[in-house]
Amino acid sequence: MNGLSDPPAVKPYMQPDLVNYLPAELANIAPQEIKSLFPNPTLVVLEGERDETLFISTLLHGNETTSFEVLQYLEQRYRDATPSRNLMIFIGNVDATAAGKRYLPHQQDFNRIWAHTGPHDASEYHALAQSVIEIARHSNLFASIDIHNNTGNNPHYGCVNTLRPADLQLASLFGPLSVFYRNPSTTQSIAFAELCPAITLECGQSGDIDGRDAAIALIEKVLALDAFTTKPPEEPVRLFETIGRVVIDPECAISFDGSAAELSLTPELATSNFIPMHEGHIWGRSQRAHSPLQVLDEHGRDLTGEFFRYDDGVIALNCDSTPSMITFSLDAIRQDCLCYLMRTIEG
């Protein structure tokens, strides 16, 4: 892969800047100073010993800083060394990173722009994502790793979007826990799963050292891997499938401590991720005539009645289910969702 020239003079966000190095100054800055080195979304290409390319996606959400720490590691690791295969690193929402936010009010979520689902998808953010996809498509992709954090109390786990042996091997190399999802359909990993084995890493909360180290370890394992398996991985993976996404009416006032509000969520939910729940488990209470919780599947279909019942102001599970990514962050709830609901995939 040839070295890349200076960033092209284009409208911000329509295309990424292109560079062929990670600056040494990364070691001495905080995430909020990212724009001093990368003023725009940027693709960094490091030429490796093999022509195959490992794609790494970072800072799609500006308040998730594990991927920034991985950038710092990669700069130090390959400052005077050549990676075993090409590295292509996307540095995403630098404006939100500078502000310490998931994304800014005028922006779209950088992990919801990787597919066109309707006329509203003709934005400069979608153009940016499509530009990145097209560059990567012609780069002999070996695998894609997208690095994220949670705002809730979750274990480390990987997310895959297809049950191919290679993708499951990626998940097993990260850890024993994995989630298969197809909703939302506009994420980076779903787009890249069409091109190569792909995984999203959920590395715990920002600042989680174990999560950072697990992400780094996976990158090094994939760089050293000769080829992906064509058979199910030898290492067992506890695999869940996401069935629905739980959203809350954005106009609803929420309490998390049991105090009276339009929606009062049960405090124990904060520590309930990946813990199986049985039918009848109470999630909260509401003062509204209709429950403010809604469950949507990957196609936007309403599954609320399948998963929740609402009797005399009490919101309870209508079937056995396991939640993931429950968050009590109002920003995360308003900008994304309360959580996801899963079922175990057997076999």
C-alpha positions, 0 to 999 in steps of 0.5 A: 500500500503506497503512502498517502498524500496530504489531506485533500481540500474538500468540504468537511465531513464529505470525505476523510482526511488521509494520512500515513502516520500517527503523530508522536504528539498523541502520547502527550494529549488528552482526548479533548485535544484531538483536533490539534492533531486531527482537525477532521475525521481522518483515515490513517494508513500504516503500511505493513509487511502483508498487503491485507488490511486490518481496519480499526474504527475509533472515536465514532462516539466522542465520549468513549475514550478507550479507542483513543487510548488504543490510538496512543498504544498503536502510535507507540507500538509502531513508531519504529516498527512495521505492523505485520499487515496493513493498518487502516485506522478511522478516527471519527467524530473529532468534534464530539471528542473535543467536547466529551460528548457522544455526538453534538446537537447538530450532528448525526450519530457517527455509528448510525450513518453507515447505510442508507435506509431512506431519503433522510440519509443523504447527509454529509455524514452519510457521504463521509461513511460511504467514502470510508467504505469505498476506500476500505473496499479497495484495500484488501480487507482482512478484518474490521474492529470497531472499538466502543465503551458503554455508559452502563455496568456491562462486562466486556463483550464483542458484537457480531452481525453474522454467524460466519465462523470467521466472525465468531472466531473474532468474538472468541479471540476477544472473550467468552461473551458475544452478542449477535445483532442486526438492529440498528442496521446502520452501524459500522460493523454491519456495513463492514461485515459485507466486506470482511469479518467484523466485530464491535468491541464493547470495552466496559466504561471509558477508563476501564484499563482491562477493556483497553488491554483486551482491545489491544490484545485482540488487535495484536492477535488479529495482526498475527493471525495467518487466516481465519477458520472456516469451521466453528471456533474451538474456544467456546463463546456464550452467544446472545441474539439481540431481539429488540431495542428499548427506547423511551419517549424523549418527552418523558421525565425519568427518575432512577432512584425510585422517586416519583416521576413520569417514569420511575425505573427500578434502581436494580436495573443498573446492575442487571446487564447480561443477567437473565430475567423472568416473566413478571420482573418489574422494570418500573412504574409510570404515571402515564396512561400508556407505558413510555417504554417501547421495544423495536426490532431491527426493522422498526416494528413494535414488539412492546407487547411481546416483551412488556405488560403495563398494568395499573402503572407497573411496567413488567416483563411479559416474557423471559429475557436478558438485557444488555447495555442498560444505561442510566445516562440521560444523554445516552437514553435520549440519543440512543436507547435505554438498553437491548433485550436478548435471548441465548443462541443455543449450539 
